[in-house]
Amino acid sequence: MARWQPGTRERLQAVALRLFAEQGFEQTTVAEIAAAAEVTERTFFRHFADKREVLFAGQDDFLALFIDPITAAPADTAPFELIARSLDAAGDYFPHDRRPFSRVRQTIIDAEPSLGERELGKLATLKVRLGEVLRDRGVPEPAATLAAETGVTVFHLSFQQWIAPGEDRSLATIARERLDALTSLVATGRTVGGTSE
């Protein structure tokens, strides 16, 4: 069997995704994934701790994608703009050619409750980290937590739309649309509530 070929990790991911989609996540074994990718099980475990990590690997990169634009922003950047910068970076991380992979991955996660819980846990971790980074920049409470929660909610809703059948807009475009809708909602709510000046 071939070992340590260039692109082995990516090939394992592609093969695993195909098998998960065809057979179901629980029904697919590491041995089957390795055999289909023409590597040994030992090689599989050099790249992934277990078969779940095929779907969830890269958590640190995922967090950094949102956090790095915040830490790099000028000190006087408003919290809402910090979140917008994070979402723009997310758009760069999910280009058009990644959409088919993301669509299949989400289908697999949606079909398996334990995977869905893991996905929600990933988003919960992101909320916590965003809140910490915003507070480290001096954003007070409750603004820091509200901004973090808002950022993750907008990302989640935008991502779901991005992988929807027939959708071809960029993730960044969809996220900006939802941020604009949120801004409009808040502004309208203040006017309707009679609290605008």
C-alpha positions in Angstrom: 0.0 0.0 0.0 1.1 3.5 -0.7 2.2 5.6 2.3 2.8 9.2 3.0 2.0 10.3 -0.5 1.5 14.0 -1.2 -2.1 14.9 -0.5 -2.7 11.8 1.7 -4.7 13.8 4.3 -6.9 15.3 1.6 -7.4 11.9 -0.1 -8.4 10.4 3.3 -11.0 13.2 3.8 -12.5 12.8 0.4 -12.7 9.0 0.6 -14.1 9.1 4.1 -16.7 11.7 3.1 -17.8 9.5 0.2 -18.1 6.4 2.4 -20.0 8.3 5.2 -22.5 9.6 2.6 -22.9 6.2 1.0 -22.9 3.9 4.1 -23.6 6.2 7.0 -21.1 7.5 9.5 -21.5 4.8 12.1 -21.4 2.0 9.6 -18.1 3.2 8.1 -14.9 1.9 9.7 -11.4 3.3 9.7 -10.2 0.1 8.0 -12.6 0.8 5.1 -11.5 4.4 4.8 -7.8 3.4 4.8 -8.3 0.6 2.3 -10.3 2.8 -0.1 -7.6 5.5 0.1 -4.9 2.9 -0.5 -3.1 3.5 2.8 -2.7 1.6 6.0 -4.8 2.2 9.1 -1.6 3.4 10.8 -1.3 6.1 8.1 -4.9 7.1 8.8 -4.1 7.5 12.5 -1.1 9.7 11.7 -3.4 12.2 10.1 -6.6 11.8 12.3 -7.1 10.7 15.9 -10.4 8.9 14.8 -13.0 9.0 12.1 -14.8 12.0 13.7 -11.7 14.1 13.2 -12.1 13.7 9.5 -15.1 16.0 9.8 -13.8 18.2 12.6 -10.1 18.5 12.2 -8.6 22.1 12.1 -10.5 23.5 15.1 -7.5 25.8 16.0 -7.4 27.1 12.4 -11.1 27.7 12.5 -10.9 29.7 15.7 -7.9 31.7 14.4 -9.8 32.6 11.3 -12.2 34.6 13.4 -9.8 35.8 16.1 -6.8 37.0 14.0 -8.7 39.8 12.2 -9.8 41.1 15.6 -6.4 41.1 17.2 -4.9 42.7 14.1 -7.5 45.5 13.9 -6.7 49.1 15.1 -7.4 49.7 18.7 -10.3 52.1 18.1 -12.2 49.7 15.9 -15.8 49.4 17.0 -17.0 45.9 18.2 -19.5 45.5 15.4 -16.8 46.2 12.8 -14.5 43.7 14.5 -17.2 41.1 14.0 -17.7 42.1 10.4 -13.9 41.7 9.8 -14.1 38.2 11.3 -17.0 37.3 9.0 -15.1 38.6 6.0 -12.2 36.4 6.9 -14.5 33.4 7.2 -15.6 34.2 3.6 -12.0 33.9 2.4 -11.7 30.5 4.3 -14.7 29.1 2.5 -14.2 29.7 -1.2 -16.6 28.5 -3.9 -14.7 25.4 -4.6 -15.0 24.3 -1.0 -18.8 24.4 -1.1 -19.4 20.8 -2.4 -17.3 19.4 0.4 -19.1 21.6 3.0 -22.5 20.5 1.6 -21.7 16.8 1.9 -20.1 17.3 5.3 -23.2 19.0 6.7 -25.5 16.3 5.4 -23.4 13.7 7.2 -23.5 15.8 10.4 -27.2 16.4 10.2 -27.9 12.7 9.9 -26.0 11.8 13.1 -27.1 13.4 16.4 -23.7 13.0 18.1 -22.0 14.8 15.2 -24.5 17.6 15.4 -23.7 18.0 19.1 -20.0 18.2 18.3 -20.7 20.9 15.7 -22.7 22.9 18.2 -19.9 22.5 20.6 -17.5 24.0 18.1 -19.7 27.0 17.7 -20.0 27.4 21.4 -16.2 27.3 21.8 -16.0 30.0 19.1 -18.5 32.2 21.1 -16.4 31.9 24.2 -13.1 32.7 22.5 -14.6 35.7 20.6 -15.9 37.1 23.9 -12.5 36.7 25.5 -10.7 38.4 22.7 -13.1 41.3 22.7 -12.8 41.7 26.4 -9.0 41.6 26.1 -9.4 44.6 23.7 -11.3 46.5 26.3 -14.8 45.9 25.0 -17.0 46.1 28.1 -19.9 43.8 29.1 -22.5 43.1 27.9 -21.2 44.4 24.6 -18.4 41.8 24.3 -20.7 38.9 24.8 -23.5 40.3 22.6 -21.0 40.9 19.8 -19.5 37.4 20.1 -23.0 35.8 20.2 -24.0 37.9 17.2 -21.0 37.1 15.2 -21.4 33.3 15.7 -25.1 33.5 14.9 -24.6 35.5 11.8 -21.8 33.1 10.7 -24.0 30.0 11.3 -27.0 31.4 9.5 -24.8 32.6 6.6 -23.1 29.2 6.3 -26.4 27.4 6.2 -27.5 29.6 3.4 -24.1 29.3 1.6 -24.5 25.5 1.4 -28.1 25.6 0.5 -29.0 24.0 -2.9 -28.8 26.5 -5.7 -26.9 29.1 -3.7 -23.9 30.6 -5.5 -23.1 33.8 -3.7 -20.0 34.0 -1.6 -20.1 33.4 2.1 -18.8 37.0 2.7 -21.6 38.5 0.6 -24.3 36.5 2.5 -22.8 37.4 5.9 -22.7 41.1 5.0 -26.3 40.8 3.9 -27.3 39.4 7.3 -25.3 42.0 9.2 -27.0 44.7 7.2 -30.4 43.1 8.0 -29.5 43.0 11.7 -28.5 46.7 11.6 -31.7 47.6 9.9 -33.7 45.5 12.4 -32.1 47.2 15.4 -32.6 50.7 13.9 -36.3 49.9 13.0 -36.9 48.5 16.4 -35.8 51.7 18.1 -37.9 53.8 15.8 -41.0 51.6 16.3 -40.5 51.4 20.0 -40.5 55.1 20.2 -37.1 55.5 21.7 -35.3 57.1 18.8 -34.4 60.7 19.1 
